[in-house]
Amino acid sequence: MNRATHIISVIGFFLSLSAYSQLKLLKGSVFANDDVEGIHILNKTSAKYTVTNAEGNFEILAKEKDVLTITSLKYETLEVIVTSKNMNDQSLKMYLIERVNELEEVVVGKILTGNIGSDIGNIDLEKELNFYDLGIPGYTGKPKTLNERKLADADGGAPIYYGMGVNFHKLLNRISGRTKRLKQRVDLDERIKCLVEIKELYSESLFENEEFTTGQINDYFYFCMDAENFKTICQRNDPTEIIPFLEEKLKTYKENLNSKED
């Protein structure tokens, strides 16, 4: 009995050793509209774990068909199956959707009856209070993203103040490369926003007659996003320009897939 137990233990050891030897280091990137540092990456299949760095990059041991779970308090949980392409290319890109907490509907104010004559008399109209009424200067433009606010803080103001004073904060950020990195993050945010919008609008018609997996579709759109003119075309929001661009990129992407299979 003891000998049988010993044999089973030895077999189990070699099986686990064999499974571990199949694992390879997989590099990946997480994208989102906000901070991507400290996001949890769990390999549920091979029981491996890591977190993303400040740029959203990570490395984890994995093999084909492993299931990765990406979790964060700020974003929706995402599960991804590792493909052979991910392992061969040593690349896995994922976009996270911000978690939205829906609140129950609350009725504030008086309940109207539907009788216009009586309802008008029951409505109290008050002027909306804003920061100008309180004498506080405010910003009425489009709200800035986190990275846009960081960039404005790092590179705001003139290089030289009135009276020949130097803006050392701005100067040091440029010398250290922080301003450049923040500009790259803002550019990436804008590209990701464009990517999501284009994907929602054109995916169905673009892949109607294609036999692509979900992973291949995502990979195709990231391929489009890497194009130098992608953001410019997207922001012009002209379907007569966007559709030919997507079709041309799809043709190139399919050629790349076929060449890898050969």
N, C-alpha and C positions, 0 to 999 in steps of 0.2 A: 504493500500500500504506500509506504514511504517512498519507494523507488518510483512508483507511478506518479506520485505527486511531484517528485523531483524532475521527472521527464517532462511533465506538463509545464512546470515552471521554466525549464530551459527552452522549450518550444515557444512559450509566450514571450520570453526575453528576446529570442531571435526574430520573432514576428514584429515585436515593437521596434527593434533595432532596424529592421528592413523598412518599416513604415517611416521611421524618422529619417532614414537615408534618402527617401524620396522627396523630402521637403527641400525647397529651395527658397532663397531670399527673394521676396516679391516687393517691388517698390511701387508705391501708390501715392495719389494726391486727392485731397478732398477740397471741393470748391463750395462756396456759399456766399451770401450777400453780407455776411458779418464775420466776426472772428472765427478762425478755424483751428485755433490752438487748443490742445488738450482734449481732442475728440477721441473717444475710445474705439479701438479696432480689435474685435475679438474673432479669432479663428475658431469657430465652434467645432469644426471637424477634427482639427489637429491640436486643439487646446493650447493655442498660442495667443498672446495678447500684447498690444502696444498702444501708444497714443500719438497723435499728430504733433508736429512742431509748429512754430509760429506761422510758417508758410503753408501749413496744411499737408505737408509731406510726411510719409511714414514708410517703415520697412517692417515686414513680418514674414516669418517662415510659413510657407504654404505649398500646396500642390494642386494640380488640376482637380476640379470638382469640389474643392473645399468651400465651405460656406462662411463668409465673413459677415459679421454683424457690426454695423456702425451706429453708435449710440451717443447722444448728447442731450443735455437738458434743454438746449435751445432749438434743436432740430428734430425732425421726424426720424424715427429709427429706420435704417435701411439695411436690407440683406442682399448680398451679392454672391453669385456663384463664380468661382475662379475658373476661367477658361484656359485652354491650351495656348491661345493667342496672348493672354495676359502673362503667362509664364514665359513664353518665348520672347515676347517684346519687353519683358520686365517692366510693364507699365499697367496701371489700373487707375482710371480717373472716375471720380464719383461726385455728383452734385447733390447737396443736401437742401431740403426744403425746410424753411423756418417753421417751428411748431406754433400753431395758433390756438389759443385757449378761448373757446367760444362760451360766451356768457348767456344766461337765460334772458329772454326778452322782458324788459321792464317798461310798464306804461307810466310815463311821468306827466302829470298835469290832469286837466279835466277830460272826462269822457264825453265825446260829442254824440248827439242823438241822430244826426242825419238831417235834421230840419235846419236849413240854412238860416232862416230868420232868427231862430232862438240861439243857434250855435254861435253866430257872429257876436251876439251880445255877451256870450259866456267866455269868449276868448280874450285873454289878457295879453296884449302885444307889448313887449318890452324890447328896447334897443339892446342888441347884443353887446356885452361889455368886452372891450379888448384892451391891449396894453397901451394904446395911444390915450385912452380915457384916463389911465392912471399916470400918464406922463413918463411911461417907460418905453425906451426905443426897442423896437422888435423887428424880426425878420419875417417878411411875408412871401418870400420866394419858395422854390421847391426845397423840401427838407433834404439836407445832406446825409449821405451814408456815413458810417463810422470811419471808413478810410478817407473819405473826402474831408471829414472834420479833422482827422489827424494830419492830413496834408496841409489844410488851411492853417493849422496851428504851427506846423513845422516850417512852412514857407511863406507865412503871411507877412504883410508889411513891406515897406521899401528897404532896399539894402542899406541905405544911409538915411538917417533921420534928419529933420531940420536942425541946423546947428552943427552939422558934420558928425553927429553921433552914429556909430556903426551898429547895425542890427546883428549882434553876435549870435543870437539864437538861430536866425535864418542862415547865417554864414556857416556856422558849425554843422548844421543839419545837411547843408549841401556838401561840405568837405567830407563828412563821415559817410555820405552815400545814402543817408536816411530819406532825404527828399526824393531821390531817384527811385528807391524801393517803394515808397508810398505812391509815387506816380504810376509805377508798374501795377500796384495793387488796385488803384482806382481804375486803370485801363482794363485790368482783368475783371473787375466787378461789372464794368459796362459791357464787356464781351459776354460774360455769363448771362447778364440780363437779356441781351440780344438773343443769345442762344436759346434761352427758355421760351421767349416770345415766338421765335421762328419755329421751334420744335412744336409748340402747341398749334400753330396756324397751318403748318405745311406737312406734318408727319403723315397724316392719314392719306392725303392725295399722292404724296411722294412715294410711299412704300406700298401702295394699293396692290401692285402687281409684282412685288418683290418678296422673296422668301428669306427675309432677314430675321435673325434673332434679336431680342431686346438689347443684348450686349453689342451687337453689330450696329444697330441703329444709334445707340448712344455714342459708340466709337466714331461713327460717320459724322455726327454733329460736332464732336470735338475736332475732327479732321477739318471740318468747315471753319470752326472757330479759329484755328491756327492760321488761316489765310490772312495775308496782310490787309486785304481790302474788305474783310468780313464786317468789321464794325461800321465802316463807312457806308457800305451797302445796306446794312441792317437799319442804321439810323435814318437813312433817306426814306425807308419804309415804302418803297415803290415795288409792288408785286411784279411789274414787267422787268425789273432788274433782279429781284430776289430769286424768282423761279428759275430763270436761266442759269444763275449762279449755282443754285442748289443742284440742278440737273447736271451741270458740267462737273461739279464736285462728286456727284454720285457716280458718274461715268468713270472718273479717275479712281475713286475708292474701289469700285468693282474690279477695275483692272489690277489694282494693287492686291486685292484679295486673290484673284486668279493667279497672279504671278507667284504668290506665296505658296499656293496649293501645288503649283507645278514644281 
